[in-house]
Amino acid sequence: MTKAFKSYLRDAIENVKAKWIEQLIQLGRLKMEDGRQLYELTISELEHEYRCMKEKKVFF
């Protein structure tokens, strides 16, 4: 993999994480119950938390 491609992938990942974080903040989640900040989570963890928060919002 070239250096430019790695940089492109890193930027793409950070953009996806930023979008998930923005969505979670809009739902009221500022950090995790275990104390971790949202920026510390993986994309998978962010997506999972978003889906859980969305499901909870539907029921309230």
Secondary structure, 3 states (H helix, E strand, C coil): CCHHHHHHHHHHHHHHHHHHHHHHHHCCCCECCCCCEHHHCCHHHHHHHHHHHHHHHHHC
